[in-house]
Structures are given as C-alpha cells and as structure tokens.
Amino acid sequence: MSWRETIDGFTRRDLFQGGGWLAALGLAPRSRAHAAPALSLGRDLYQSIGVRPLINCKGTFTIISGSLTLPEVKKAMEEASLHYVHLDELMEAVGRRLAELTGAAWAIVTSGCAAALTHVTAAAIAGADPEKMQRLPDLTGLQSEVIMPATSRNIYDHALRMLGVKIVEVSTKEQYLEAFSDRTALVFVLGEPAQTGPLRLEEIAGPARQKGVPILVDAAAEHLTIPNVHLQRGATMVAYSGGKCIRGPQCAGLLLGPKDLLQAAWLNSAPHHAFGRSMKAGKEEIMGMLAAVEMWVKRDHEAERKTWESWLARIAGRVSPIPGVKTEVLQPKGLDNRAPRLRIHWDAARLGITGNQVEKLLDEGEPRIILAGSTGDGRLDRENSITIMPYMMVAGEETIVAERLVAVLSKPLPKQPAAPSVAPAAVAGRWDLRLEFVRGSAGHALFLEQQGEKLVGTHRGEQLVGELRGSVEGGEVRLESSFRYEGARLRYRFLGRLEDDKMSGTVDLGEYGQARWSAQRHRYAAA
C-alpha cells in the first residue's frame, strides 16, 4: 500500500465502506461491525492502527523512537526470546564480553541510559548492602548529595533526583572543591560539557578521586569511543543509550566502569527487589545490546559518513537550482549525533514561505518528514532556513525528501489577506489563571504590562515564577513563559481570546501535551 493510499492510517475503502468515516471521527457506535481496524503484522503495522510513521531527518530523539535496530540486533533478540536463562548468570557473561569489546573494566546492560543513571546513583548511595538498598529513597543517615556542574544541568537529571538526592550545582573550580562533604555520593557530568565547559573532566577527576567519590558521565547520544574517551580523562563510569548511535534495542542502555560499582548497580536494578526493580532489561534487550556492540566494532563508520554526505549532496543538488535557495553542509563538532547536516536557507520574501511553514508542511504531508529544525522566527522579512540530519535516514528516503522539498519551496503559499487593523485590547494588570490539565488543575497568576500590542510580565505558578512575553491583536492573546525547576525548563505557550474581563483558550505544554486555560481579571479590594 502506498503512502498516498492512506488517510491518517485509514484506507479509502475503510473510510467509505460500512460507515468507516464515522468510525474515523469517533462518532460511530462501538460494535463488532464498526470495530477499530485489525492489527496488520506487516509493513503497514502502524498504519493499521491509525499511526503515521515518519522519515527521520532529525536525529536520535526518543520521542520519535530513537533509531532503527540493526538486523543483527533483531536476530539476536528473536533467538534470545526462544530460551530461558538465569539473568544473573547472563549479565555476568555479557558484562565480561562487553568489557572485552569496549576496553572498559566491566559493563552492564540497563533498560536505557536514564535507568543507568538511576542505578549508579543507588549503587553510590547504598552499594550492595541489602538493608540500605531496601531503605531507598529514604536517605536518612546515608550520603545524599550529587555534585553537578551548572553546564551539565539538564532535564535528564531527574533520573538521579528520583532517589531523593540533593543536586549541589557548581560553576567554578573553587565552588566544586567546597561542595565536597561527607554527604557527597557522586559527581555527575554531561559528556560534551565535560570536554568543552569551564569545568573539564580532567580538572574534576583529581579531587573526586582523592576523596573516593565516583564520577558518572552521561553520554547518551554520543558516538561510542574505544578506548573510551571519558574513562581516559578520569571518569569512573560512562552511560550510553543503546537505542541511539549504537542502534541496539530502544529499551536498552550501556554502562561502562569498574566491576564492583557496576555489579552493585546491577543488584540495585531488576530482577532484584530494589529501587530499580521497575526498570527491567529482559534477556532480549541484554542480548540485543551485546549484538549491537559486537556490530559497532565491525561497522565501517567512515563508509557510513560518506553515505550520509552523498544523501545530503543529492538533496542539495535538487533544491539549489530554485532561485534564492542556498545550501551548506555543517560538519559535526562533538560526539553527539556525529553526522554531517545540511542547512538549506533562502530569501523568505522572495519564495513566499518561511522555515516554520516548510517544517509544518513536511510534518503534515505524506510521507511524514520530521526535520532537524528551522530558523527565521516565521517571518518573511528575513532569511529562513531548515536543517536536515541524515543520521537516522534509510537509503532511498533522500530522494523522497528532495522531491518534497522541491515541491514545497517551488510553490509559495497563497498570501493571506491582511487582517483588518483593530486596536489591541487592554489587558495590563493581574489575571487569576486556571489551568485544566488532562487530569488535575492548578491555580496560577499572570501579571501583564502592555505597550501597544506587545506584552511582558510575570507568570507565577503554584511554586515557581518565570518571565513571560507575548502580544495582543484585537482580542487575540498570545503569551509564552517558562519556569526553571532543577535541570528542567517548563514552557507554556498560551493562545486565547479576551471577552470582557475574561480570557480563555489552550496552552501548549510541549512534551506534556495541551491544557485548557481561563483567566479572570483580578479585582483588588477597596482601600
């Protein structure tokens, strides 16, 4: 079945036979005659349940399912599923073989890189002491702090914080040295900042080693180096995602380091009854991860790079003849998603289309194409661009992407009639805000200052406070705000309308979905 023979996962026959169009809209009564389409165990697997697969021109992002597992990995997982095995014995043997392949002292397989961070933190706190392991996350009387450079703070440090530890954030070497105490369990750094940031791994390693505190490096999306660059620079352990560059199972991670710490991390994870019991790596993931590393040392990485460059050259060759379009190849600078990228940029006023619009059209079209981003702020009065990352593409997709781009960039979008000029509504002041999530609700407050159409101010949550900016056009209100919490950045994008002293609409919460919002102008009591 071709891409164009489906409409959002339903065939044309599905839609027009037996009231299929009602079923597609969720309006038909549920019965055997109008049941959801049956699962098809073939190339239309996802389409058969109404899910649109995509061409990945973005990279190894978990939200778009990371990478495609290698054929050898699939074969190892299938064979592993046909037999029973004792998991402790399996991990001992796999750890020994992974150590041989990577040059590390020892290795274990986890249910992902984030799980590896959790298991290492548990091991650093409780070791392999069953009594301490059972107490987690009660840290009373235990080491309870993790030192982390400010440049390494990120949303994934929740994998450490879930154990209840306090993150001690440092920005200078002096702060780093002062942060150590008898409560320090671990030092944590991100791979790339550890090589380029103000607190380099070589500087961090000495003091930590002297105090007997292990250093963990998160290298989730990095190119696996053998011998390992982070261990050579002084790290105690390094964690990788199995389902990104290495192209192993999506639900697998690789942890390298000393045998005692890694064996303790294994005991703090499934199948053992400890804090990490819910983060299970099964025999299939364990053997699939081993197969992926076996293939990593055999793969011709230089040939892969040349293939990616040839795909980008083919795309560039198709779009470059379009008047006003220019291309450039961006070479990788670090170890994350280590592949060249193609940037396509153009005079948006001349072509009549913005980078945001191109990105949206490719996402919504057939086949669905996800790009590595766009620039230009959606404005026609400046140069716009899109970026293509070939790292996770499949042979043949470069032709599809090139033709789709030619079609989109060669045909400007119809100009929208200019909206009649309407004076912006007055919205300055305090607004009492109510958010209705898919489950639960919260009371926030907005404090707005207004200058014509432009809005600035403060968004106050139940505990957090952040700045906001936005605009009001007639009665339509747009606001953006963000809060920082630990390593995370929570973003809110409000769209709504003003009616009298009330505003309401939807708010985009990024990876956390959408919510409804309503706001009432605050009335202060008379003095």
Secondary structure, DSSP 8 states (H G I E B T S, - for coil): --GGGEETTEEHHHHHSTTHHHHHTT-S--SGGG-------STTTTGGGT---EEE-S-S-GGGT-----HHHHHHHHHHTTS---HHHHHHHHHHHHHHHH-SSEEEEESSHHHHHHHHHHHHHHTT-HHHHHHTT--TTS--EEEEEGGG--GGGHHHHTTT-EEEEE-SHHHHHHH--TTEEEEEEETTHHHHSSS-HHHHHHHHHHTT--EEEE-TTB---SS-HHHHTT-SEEEEETTTTT---TT-EEEEE-HHHHHHHHHTBTTSSSTBTTS---HHHHHHHHHHHHHHTTS-HHHHHHHHHHHHHHHHHHHTTSTTEEEEEE---SSBT-S-EEEEEEEHHHHT--HHHHHHHHHHSSSEEE-S-EESTT-TTSEEEEEE--TT--TTHHHHHHHHHHHHHHS-----------------EEEEEEEE-SS-EEEEEEEEEEETTEEEEEEE-SS-EEEEEEEEETTEEEEEEEEEETTEEEEEEEEEEEETTEEEEEEE-GGG-EEEEEEEE------
